[in-house]
Amino acid sequence: MKSFTVKSYWDAYNDLLPDIRKQADSKFELWKKDPFHPSLHFKCVNTEDKIWSVRVNFDCRALAVKEKILSFGIGLVTTINTKSF
């Protein structure tokens, strides 16, 4: 799979605590090797807009927009702290 990022991703990424950034990096590496690894909990959360969610840890998710078959636009990823909802 191919991925790309945009500035908003890096803004959100840089706001993360260092240990969460390490977890996000680790999950991204795992996603590149096996996007459907069970620990990622990778699933479609919005079929109309083709938005997918990947678990970073219990409290954080990364979102991706599927651009075309086997290519995910990670550039639209933003990390969401679910505790803020």
Sequence and secondary structure as in RCSB ss.txt:
>XXXX:A:sequence
MKSFTVKSYWDAYNDLLPDIRKQADSKFELWKKDPFHPSLHFKCVNTEDKIWSVRVNFDCRALAVKEKILSFGIG
LVTTINTKSF
>XXXX:A:secstr
 B    HHHHHHHHTS HHHHHHHHHHHHHHHH TT GGG  EEEETTTTEEEEESSSSEEEEEEEEETTEEEGG
G  EEEGGG 
